[in-house]
Amino acid sequence: MTLNEVKADLFNYFTNNDMFTMDDKEDFGKICVLSLNPPLDKQLIRASLKEFEKEGIVTDVNYPDELNDKEIHECWVLNKPIEQYNQSVNLTHATISAVTKIINQYCSQTNNPQSMVDPLSVQEKDIQSLVLIIHEQLGRAEEK
């Protein structure tokens, strides 16, 4: 398992959960479905959550066990719903050209001119269109 895979799994995990507790076997199992080395996988999760903290997505709120205050539970809580997390992306000319060409060609083929991309103003809806096109193509590939 790579760090990027763990970060992607955590990002998806937080779609339906507002906190992650390391010693909760259910939480751990949702990130590491099949763990061959739990101590290593836990370190990968910690490293990923540390990056989430740097981005301001979660806060580390470790707390003592109710029965044994020497035992600390590792817990991370979302600062706000994950749906409110945004990223800004800078696109190069080559990327803008490729995105515009793919989407506009698809729109021409499907007779959908209102969804064509303005190359001077690429928007989130354009990236969503690109995802939809890829999704459709992957579905066709699986059918073959």
C-alpha angles and dihedrals in degrees: 000000000000128000090247091053090052092048091050091049091049092047089054091043091057090056088079102019132058098199140031122210115194097209093048102103091205093054092045091047092054090058099035105034092173113022118187092174112026096182091054092044090051090053090051090051091049091049091049093048089049088059090048087054092052088053090051093243098120139016124218108237105173113182137187122256114259093231100035114030090191089067112081123202114217109223135166123194129197113250090213135350110301089234088069092058112108135184130201117218129194113212127204124224091256092054093045090049093049094046091047093048095048096046096041091048090050091047090052092050093048095041092241106134094160090069096054117127125247102217090209092057114032108183137191089260088062092054088047088053090051090051090050091051092049091046090052092048092049089051090053091049091053091051091059 
